[in-house]
């Protein structure tokens, strides 16, 4: 009975080691193979993430959390022995964002308004044929501001490369009964001028990417940094897209 208990305990203790061993190259010298196993286990326990340089950082998706903070998906390009690897990460932080980043999300509201023709009446007011008076133009501007106040852009998703880079905006629109409904833009390509704001959109999203990097790795937010100088995660929620539970 006691021998059986001890046997089961040993199996449970060494199962993780066995899983790692199955993924190793057995042509390696025994000492190097054992050290690789130990390094892998210790790395997983510490939950360490490297701080990438800004030119290796690429934002995939960012979303404002309801109660403050960010939900971020990003990629880091690494070159090892002339081979290029793209590592994907998913980070959630409850710390509130810097006002500069929040302001950039607000700059996307007029773009969302134009996509859904919420403020399209301004184009009509500006035509010579309408012959709008100064007072009418002022009233239309005030009404447009009220309409835009009902739009809240909460997410940006990027995809594609080079000339095919595009972005999808996600947000909420508050209707007359004060209820909110989700609104998502179509995929907007930077190099295709459909709405006329594509260049402005590219500039805003580029600035958002820089602000997100500074939020994650340079501490541009309130008080606590997400990652310390040694690369270890602070006690916030951290996940890697390679984790089995984050598919």
C-alpha positions as CSV (number, residue, x, y, z in Angstrom):
1,X,0.0,0.0,0.0
2,X,2.7,2.5,1.1
3,X,4.8,1.5,-1.9
4,X,1.9,2.1,-4.3
5,X,1.3,5.6,-2.8
6,X,5.0,6.5,-3.1
7,X,5.0,5.2,-6.7
8,X,2.0,7.3,-7.7
9,X,3.5,10.4,-6.0
10,X,6.7,9.9,-8.0
11,X,4.8,9.6,-11.3
12,X,2.9,12.8,-10.6
13,X,6.0,14.7,-9.7
14,X,8.0,13.6,-12.7
15,X,5.2,13.7,-15.3
16,X,5.9,17.4,-16.2
17,X,9.6,16.6,-16.6
18,X,8.6,13.6,-18.9
19,X,6.5,15.9,-21.1
20,X,9.4,18.3,-21.6
21,X,11.8,15.4,-22.3
22,X,9.6,14.1,-25.1
23,X,10.1,17.5,-26.9
24,X,13.9,17.4,-26.7
25,X,16.5,16.3,-29.2
26,X,18.0,13.2,-27.7
27,X,21.2,13.6,-29.8
28,X,22.2,16.3,-27.4
29,X,24.7,15.4,-24.7
30,X,23.0,14.3,-21.5
31,X,24.1,17.3,-19.4
32,X,22.9,19.8,-22.0
33,X,19.5,18.0,-22.3
34,X,19.0,18.1,-18.5
35,X,19.9,21.7,-18.3
36,X,17.4,22.6,-21.1
37,X,14.7,20.8,-19.1
38,X,15.6,22.8,-15.9
39,X,15.7,26.1,-17.8
40,X,12.3,25.5,-19.4
41,X,10.7,24.6,-16.1
42,X,12.2,27.6,-14.2
43,X,11.2,29.9,-17.1
44,X,7.6,28.8,-16.9
45,X,7.5,29.2,-13.1
46,X,8.9,32.8,-13.2
47,X,6.5,33.8,-16.0
48,X,9.2,36.1,-17.4
49,X,8.6,38.1,-20.5
50,X,11.3,40.0,-22.4
51,X,11.0,43.8,-23.0
52,X,11.2,44.2,-26.8
53,X,12.7,47.1,-28.5
54,X,10.1,49.4,-30.1
55,X,11.1,48.4,-33.7
56,X,10.4,44.7,-32.9
57,X,7.0,45.5,-31.3
58,X,3.9,45.2,-33.4
59,X,0.4,45.8,-32.1
60,X,-2.3,43.4,-33.2
61,X,-5.2,44.4,-31.1
62,X,-6.0,46.7,-28.2
63,X,-9.2,47.2,-26.3
64,X,-10.1,49.5,-23.5
65,X,-11.4,47.6,-20.5
66,X,-14.8,48.6,-19.0
67,X,-13.4,49.6,-15.6
68,X,-10.1,51.0,-16.8
69,X,-6.9,49.4,-18.1
70,X,-6.1,47.6,-21.4
71,X,-6.4,44.3,-23.1
72,X,-3.5,44.0,-25.6
73,X,-2.4,41.5,-28.2
74,X,1.0,42.1,-29.7
75,X,3.8,40.4,-31.6
76,X,7.5,40.6,-31.2
77,X,9.9,39.7,-34.0
78,X,13.1,38.0,-33.0
79,X,16.1,36.8,-35.1
80,X,18.0,33.8,-33.8
81,X,20.9,32.3,-35.8
82,X,19.6,34.0,-39.0
83,X,16.1,32.6,-38.5
84,X,13.2,35.0,-37.9
85,X,10.6,34.1,-35.2
86,X,7.3,36.0,-34.4
87,X,6.2,35.5,-30.8
88,X,2.6,36.4,-29.9
89,X,1.6,37.8,-26.5
90,X,-1.6,38.7,-24.8
91,X,-1.5,41.1,-21.8
92,X,-4.3,42.4,-19.6
93,X,-3.7,45.2,-17.2
94,X,-6.2,46.7,-14.7
95,X,-4.2,49.9,-14.3
96,X,-5.8,52.9,-15.9
97,X,-4.3,54.3,-19.1
98,X,-2.6,57.6,-19.6
99,X,-4.8,60.6,-20.8
100,X,-2.8,60.8,-24.0
101,X,-3.9,57.3,-25.0
102,X,-7.5,58.0,-24.0
103,X,-7.5,61.1,-26.1
104,X,-6.3,59.2,-29.2
105,X,-9.3,56.8,-28.8
106,X,-11.6,59.9,-28.7
107,X,-9.9,61.1,-31.9
108,X,-11.3,58.0,-33.6
109,X,-14.9,58.9,-32.8
110,X,-15.4,61.4,-35.7
111,X,-14.0,58.7,-38.0
112,X,-16.6,56.2,-36.7
113,X,-19.3,58.9,-37.1
114,X,-18.4,59.4,-40.7
115,X,-18.4,55.6,-41.4
116,X,-22.0,55.3,-40.2
117,X,-23.1,58.6,-41.7
118,X,-24.0,59.9,-38.2
119,X,-22.5,63.3,-39.0
120,X,-22.9,63.2,-42.8
121,X,-25.3,66.2,-42.6
122,X,-22.3,68.4,-42.1
123,X,-21.3,67.6,-45.7
124,X,-24.7,68.7,-46.9
125,X,-24.5,71.9,-44.9
126,X,-21.1,72.7,-46.4
127,X,-22.3,72.6,-50.0
128,X,-22.8,76.0,-51.8
129,X,-26.3,74.9,-53.0
130,X,-27.5,74.6,-49.4
131,X,-26.6,78.2,-48.7
132,X,-26.3,77.7,-45.0
133,X,-26.2,80.8,-42.8
134,X,-23.5,81.3,-40.2
135,X,-26.1,80.5,-37.5
136,X,-27.1,77.3,-39.2
137,X,-23.5,76.1,-39.5
138,X,-23.0,76.8,-35.8
139,X,-26.1,74.8,-34.9
140,X,-25.0,71.9,-37.1
141,X,-21.6,71.9,-35.4
142,X,-23.2,71.8,-32.0
143,X,-25.5,69.0,-33.0
144,X,-22.6,67.0,-34.6
145,X,-20.7,67.3,-31.3
146,X,-23.8,65.9,-29.4
147,X,-24.0,63.0,-31.9
148,X,-20.2,62.2,-31.5
149,X,-20.6,62.3,-27.7
150,X,-22.8,59.1,-28.1
151,X,-19.9,57.3,-29.8
152,X,-17.3,55.5,-27.8
153,X,-14.4,53.7,-29.7
154,X,-13.1,51.0,-27.4
155,X,-11.0,48.8,-29.7
156,X,-8.6,48.7,-32.6
157,X,-7.6,45.6,-34.5
158,X,-4.8,45.6,-37.1
159,X,-4.1,43.0,-39.8
160,X,-2.2,42.7,-43.0
161,X,1.3,43.7,-44.1
162,X,2.9,46.4,-46.3
163,X,0.3,47.8,-48.7
164,X,-2.4,45.5,-47.3
165,X,-2.4,46.9,-43.7
166,X,-5.9,47.5,-42.5
167,X,-7.7,48.3,-39.2
168,X,-11.1,47.5,-37.7
169,X,-12.6,49.8,-35.1
170,X,-15.0,48.5,-32.4
171,X,-17.1,50.6,-30.1
172,X,-20.5,51.5,-28.6
173,X,-23.2,53.9,-29.7
174,X,-25.7,55.2,-27.2
175,X,-29.2,55.5,-28.7
176,X,-32.1,57.7,-27.7
177,X,-33.4,55.5,-24.8
178,X,-29.8,55.6,-23.4
179,X,-29.1,52.0,-24.2
180,X,-25.8,51.1,-25.8
181,X,-25.4,49.0,-29.0
182,X,-22.1,47.6,-30.4
183,X,-20.8,49.1,-33.6
184,X,-17.9,47.8,-35.6
185,X,-16.3,49.4,-38.7
186,X,-15.5,47.5,-41.8
187,X,-11.9,46.7,-42.4
188,X,-10.3,50.1,-43.4
189,X,-7.2,49.8,-45.6
190,X,-4.7,52.6,-45.3
191,X,-3.7,52.7,-48.9
192,X,-7.2,52.8,-50.3
193,X,-9.0,56.1,-50.1
194,X,-12.6,55.4,-49.7
195,X,-13.8,57.8,-47.0
196,X,-11.1,60.4,-47.2
197,X,-9.8,60.0,-43.7
198,X,-7.5,57.1,-44.2
199,X,-4.3,59.1,-43.7
200,X,-5.6,60.6,-40.4
201,X,-6.7,57.1,-39.3
202,X,-3.2,55.7,-40.0
203,X,-1.6,58.5,-38.0
204,X,-3.9,58.0,-35.0
205,X,-3.4,54.3,-34.9
206,X,0.3,54.7,-35.3
207,X,0.3,57.0,-32.2
208,X,-1.9,54.5,-30.4
209,X,0.6,51.7,-31.0
210,X,3.4,53.9,-29.6
211,X,1.3,54.8,-26.5
212,X,0.5,51.1,-25.9
213,X,4.2,50.3,-26.0
214,X,4.9,53.1,-23.5
215,X,2.1,51.8,-21.3
216,X,3.4,48.3,-21.3
217,X,7.1,48.8,-21.1
218,X,7.9,52.4,-20.1
219,X,5.4,52.9,-17.3
220,X,3.3,55.6,-19.0
221,X,0.4,55.1,-16.7
222,X,-0.6,55.6,-13.1
223,X,1.9,54.4,-10.5
224,X,2.8,50.8,-11.0
225,X,4.6,49.4,-14.1
226,X,3.3,46.3,-15.8
227,X,6.8,44.8,-16.2
228,X,9.8,45.4,-13.9
229,X,13.3,46.2,-15.1
230,X,14.2,42.5,-14.9
231,X,11.3,41.6,-17.2
232,X,9.2,39.9,-14.6
233,X,5.5,40.5,-14.7
234,X,4.0,42.5,-11.8
235,X,1.0,40.8,-10.1
236,X,-1.4,41.7,-12.9
237,X,-3.1,39.3,-15.3
238,X,-0.7,38.1,-17.9
239,X,-1.2,35.5,-20.6
240,X,0.8,34.4,-23.7
241,X,-1.1,33.4,-26.8
242,X,1.0,30.2,-26.8
243,X,-0.6,29.1,-23.5
244,X,-3.0,26.1,-23.9
245,X,-5.7,27.9,-21.9
246,X,-5.6,31.0,-24.2
247,X,-6.7,29.6,-27.5
